[in-house]
Amino acid sequence: MIRIGIYGYGNLGRGIECAVQQNSDMTLVAVFTRRDPSTIKTVFSGVDVVSAGSVADYADKIDVMILCGGSATDLPVQTPELAKLFNVVDSFDTHARIPEHFANVDKEAKASGKTAIISVGWDPGLFSLNRLYAESILPEGNSYTFWGKGISQGHSDAIRRIDGVVDARQYTVPVPAAVESVRNGENPELTTRMKHTRECYVVAAEGADKARIEQEIKTMPNYFADYDTTVTFISQEELLEKHGGLPHQGIVLRSGSTGANKENTHIIEYSLKLDSNPEFTSSALIAYARAAYKLNQKGDSGCKSVLDIPPSMLSRKSNEELFSYL
């Protein structure tokens, strides 16, 4: 049994707890929280909830720690720190900062002999793999990724970190004309702003400066500055009523050509439609937790991305059983 720990208990942490139940080769040891453990109600009864300050006491009791913090401020600190003690997996999703995050985690994981896999989920994650596969197969062409319409956990979290924000949901919305142009094989040159818009629904604290909050959102680098962004202030009740779910979806497209004169056009399309973004992301994290455990058992340490992991490492099936997929 692979012994799993959950560090952070929000939507993603609850998703991990549920996902462990669907994997017969895993068991959940404990949930770690920065809040008062007595205030945490887990999905299933009998789960140990422990103060994050006591995490070092579990260094020999957990095989893989799955980190469920936010990418804006939590994971850049938590993942390298916990890689000193555990094999770790995170869902760091600030694309522009992945090389920096990778280097920081790699240093600590190599020093401790642990295995870390970062930026696991669907993008970065499964979409990263599909971009690589498609571009390798069709080297002459263009790749496009469209996200949504759906709620981004990372972007919503980034808004909630702004002073004066009580709660928030952020929808990423593809521009329909851009998607259609790609599917038609037109190979358009699209800027970031031409591919998506962002819709933000924000609950502000009483007396908060809404103009300042809106300006901070729209100018936030790596999140909103490069997009046409709308900010709508609503009540907490309206947010929960109309935006209480966490759906998402997305598409990776590769438009490429083959032949002596590039006369034949091919379109590769991979898509996901998710009722629950955090639960799906949790399921991906669990699969890569298995890979981290297997790699470490083989003596492989340091930081990895999803691009480094053989697909067979994700499965609980034997190599003989995996031949059925061929």
C-alpha positions in Angstrom: 0.0 0.0 0.0 1.2 3.5 -0.9 0.8 5.7 2.1 -0.6 9.1 1.1 -0.5 12.4 3.0 -2.6 15.5 2.1 -1.0 18.9 2.8 -3.8 21.5 2.8 -7.5 20.7 2.9 -9.6 22.7 0.6 -11.4 21.7 -2.6 -8.3 19.9 -3.9 -7.6 18.2 -0.6 -11.2 16.8 -0.4 -10.8 15.6 -4.0 -7.6 13.7 -3.0 -9.4 12.1 -0.1 -12.1 10.8 -2.5 -9.6 9.7 -5.1 -7.6 7.6 -2.6 -10.8 5.6 -2.0 -10.8 4.6 -5.7 -7.3 3.3 -5.8 -6.9 0.0 -4.0 -3.1 0.3 -3.8 -3.3 3.4 -1.6 -4.2 4.4 1.9 -4.6 7.9 3.4 -2.5 8.4 6.5 -3.3 11.9 7.5 -4.5 15.4 6.4 -2.3 18.3 7.4 -3.7 21.8 7.9 -2.6 25.2 9.0 -6.0 25.7 10.6 -7.1 24.3 13.9 -7.4 20.5 13.2 -10.5 20.3 15.4 -12.4 22.6 12.9 -11.8 20.3 9.9 -14.5 17.9 8.8 -13.3 15.4 6.3 -15.4 13.7 3.7 -14.9 10.3 5.2 -14.9 9.5 8.9 -11.8 8.2 10.7 -9.3 10.4 8.8 -6.5 11.8 11.0 -6.3 15.6 10.8 -3.0 17.0 12.0 -1.5 20.4 12.5 0.9 21.4 9.7 3.4 22.2 12.3 3.7 18.5 13.2 4.4 17.3 9.6 8.0 16.3 10.3 6.8 13.7 12.8 5.4 11.8 9.8 8.5 11.6 7.7 8.7 7.8 8.1 4.9 7.2 8.0 4.1 8.7 4.5 5.3 7.5 1.1 4.0 10.5 -0.9 2.8 13.9 0.3 0.3 15.5 -2.1 0.4 19.3 -1.8 -2.9 21.1 -2.2 -1.9 24.8 -1.7 -2.2 27.6 -4.2 0.4 28.4 -6.8 0.6 32.1 -6.0 2.2 31.9 -2.6 1.9 28.4 -1.1 3.6 25.9 -3.4 6.7 28.0 -4.2 7.6 27.7 -0.4 5.9 24.4 0.6 7.0 22.0 -2.2 10.8 22.5 -1.8 10.4 22.5 2.0 8.4 19.3 2.1 10.7 17.7 -0.5 13.3 17.6 2.3 11.1 15.0 4.1 8.8 13.3 1.6 8.3 12.3 -2.0 6.0 15.1 -3.1 3.5 15.9 -5.9 2.0 19.3 -6.5 -0.2 21.1 -9.1 1.8 24.3 -9.5 0.2 26.0 -12.5 1.9 29.4 -13.0 3.3 28.4 -16.4 5.8 31.2 -16.6 7.4 30.3 -13.2 7.6 26.5 -13.7 11.4 26.5 -14.6 12.1 28.5 -11.4 9.9 26.2 -9.3 11.4 23.1 -10.8 14.9 24.2 -10.0 14.0 25.0 -6.4 12.3 21.7 -5.8 15.0 19.7 -7.6 17.7 21.1 -5.4 16.0 19.9 -2.2 14.7 16.6 -3.5 18.1 15.6 -4.8 19.7 16.5 -1.4 17.2 14.4 0.5 17.0 11.5 -1.9 13.3 12.1 -2.5 11.3 12.2 -5.7 9.2 15.2 -6.6 6.7 15.6 -9.5 5.5 19.2 -10.0 2.8 20.9 -12.1 0.5 17.8 -12.3 -3.1 18.3 -13.4 -4.6 18.9 -16.8 -2.9 22.1 -17.7 -0.1 22.0 -16.9 -0.2 18.2 -17.0 -2.3 16.1 -19.4 -2.5 19.0 -21.9 1.3 19.4 -21.7 1.7 15.8 -22.8 -0.7 16.2 -25.6 1.0 19.3 -26.9 4.3 17.3 -26.9 2.9 14.3 -28.6 1.1 16.3 -31.3 4.1 18.5 -32.1 6.4 15.5 -32.2 4.1 13.7 -34.7 3.3 16.8 -36.8 6.5 19.0 -36.7 5.2 21.2 -39.5 2.3 23.1 -38.0 0.9 25.1 -35.1 -0.4 24.2 -31.7 -3.3 25.9 -29.9 -4.7 25.5 -26.4 -8.1 26.8 -25.4 -9.3 26.7 -21.8 -12.9 26.9 -20.7 -15.5 28.0 -20.3 -14.7 27.1 -16.7 -13.5 28.2 -13.3 -9.8 28.4 -12.8 -8.8 27.4 -9.2 -5.4 29.0 -9.4 -6.7 32.3 -10.8 -9.6 32.4 -8.4 -7.2 31.8 -5.5 -4.9 34.6 -6.8 -7.9 37.0 -6.7 -8.8 35.9 -3.1 -5.3 36.9 -2.0 -5.9 40.5 -2.8 -6.5 42.7 0.2 -10.2 43.4 0.6 -11.5 40.3 -1.3 -13.7 37.9 0.6 -14.3 35.4 -2.1 -14.0 35.1 -5.9 -14.5 32.9 -9.0 -12.7 33.4 -12.2 -14.0 32.0 -15.6 -11.7 31.5 -18.5 -13.6 31.8 -21.8 -12.3 30.9 -25.3 -13.1 33.3 -28.1 -15.3 31.2 -30.4 -14.0 32.7 -33.7 -10.5 31.8 -32.7 -11.4 28.1 -32.0 -13.3 27.8 -35.3 -10.4 29.3 -37.3 -8.1 26.6 -35.9 -10.5 23.8 -36.5 -10.8 24.9 -40.1 -7.1 24.5 -40.6 -6.5 28.2 -41.2 -3.4 28.2 -38.8 -4.2 31.7 -37.5 -1.6 33.8 -35.6 -3.3 34.4 -32.3 -2.1 36.6 -29.5 -3.0 35.7 -25.9 -5.7 38.4 -25.9 -7.2 37.0 -29.1 -7.7 33.5 -27.7 -9.4 34.0 -24.3 -11.3 36.5 -22.2 -11.5 36.3 -18.4 -14.6 36.9 -16.3 -14.1 37.6 -12.6 -16.9 37.5 -10.0 -15.7 39.1 -6.7 -17.1 39.4 -3.2 -15.5 42.5 -1.6 -15.3 43.2 2.1 -17.5 45.9 3.4 -15.9 49.2 2.8 -13.2 47.8 0.6 -11.9 50.0 -2.3 -13.5 48.2 -5.3 -11.8 50.4 -7.8 -8.4 49.4 -6.4 -9.3 45.7 -6.3 -10.5 45.8 -9.9 -7.2 47.5 -11.0 -5.1 45.0 -9.1 -6.9 42.1 -10.8 -6.6 43.5 -14.3 -2.9 44.4 -14.0 -1.8 41.1 -12.2 1.1 39.7 -14.2 0.9 36.0 -15.3 -2.8 36.0 -14.5 -4.8 38.8 -16.0 -2.6 41.6 -17.5 -2.5 40.0 -21.0 -6.3 39.4 -21.3 -9.5 41.4 -21.8 -10.8 41.0 -18.2 -14.2 41.9 -16.7 -14.7 42.2 -13.0 -18.2 42.0 -11.5 -18.8 42.6 -7.8 -21.5 40.5 -6.3 -22.7 39.3 -2.9 -21.5 36.1 -1.2 -25.1 34.7 -1.6 -25.1 35.3 -5.3 -21.6 33.8 -5.7 -22.7 30.6 -4.0 -26.0 30.4 -5.8 -24.7 31.1 -9.3 -21.1 30.2 -9.2 -20.9 27.5 -6.5 -19.7 24.7 -8.7 -16.2 24.2 -10.1 -16.6 23.0 -13.7 -14.0 23.4 -16.4 -13.1 22.2 -19.9 -10.5 22.8 -22.5 -9.0 21.8 -25.9 -5.5 21.2 -27.3 -5.4 21.4 -31.1 -2.5 20.8 -33.5 -2.9 21.8 -37.1 -0.1 20.3 -39.2 0.8 19.3 -42.7 2.5 16.4 -44.4 3.6 15.4 -48.0 6.2 16.5 -50.4 4.5 19.9 -50.8 2.7 20.0 -47.5 -0.4 19.3 -49.4 -2.2 17.3 -46.7 -3.5 18.9 -43.5 -4.2 17.1 -40.3 -5.9 18.2 -37.1 -5.2 16.6 -33.8 -7.7 17.5 -31.1 -7.8 16.5 -27.4 -10.5 17.8 -25.2 -11.7 17.5 -21.6 -15.0 18.5 -20.0 -15.1 18.4 -16.3 -17.9 18.6 -13.8 -15.4 19.2 -11.0 -12.0 20.7 -11.8 -10.5 20.0 -8.4 -11.8 16.4 -8.3 -10.3 15.7 -11.8 -7.0 17.4 -10.9 -7.0 15.3 -7.7 -7.3 12.1 -9.8 -4.3 13.2 -11.9 -2.3 13.9 -8.7 -3.0 10.5 -7.3 -1.8 8.8 -10.5 1.4 10.7 -10.4 1.8 10.1 -6.7 2.0 6.4 -7.7 4.7 7.3 -10.2 6.7 9.2 -7.6 6.6 6.2 -5.3 7.7 3.8 -8.0 10.5 6.0 -9.1 11.8 6.5 -5.6 11.7 2.8 -5.0 14.0 2.5 -8.0 16.4 5.0 -6.4 15.5 7.9 -8.8 15.5 11.2 -6.9 15.1 14.9 -7.9 12.3 16.8 -9.5 10.3 15.7 -12.5 7.5 17.0 -14.7 4.8 15.0 -16.3 6.9 15.0 -19.5 9.5 12.9 -17.7 7.2 10.1 -16.5 6.7 6.9 -18.5 2.9 6.2 -18.8 3.2 2.7 -17.3 4.3 4.4 -14.0 0.9 5.9 -13.6 -0.9 2.5 -13.6 -1.4 0.0 -10.8 -1.5 -2.7 -13.4 1.5 -5.0 -14.1 3.5 -4.6 -17.4 1.8 -7.9 -18.6 -1.6 -6.4 -18.0 -0.7 -3.2 -19.8 -0.2 -5.1 -23.0 -4.0 -5.0 -23.4 -3.7 -1.3 -24.2 -1.5 -2.0 -27.2 
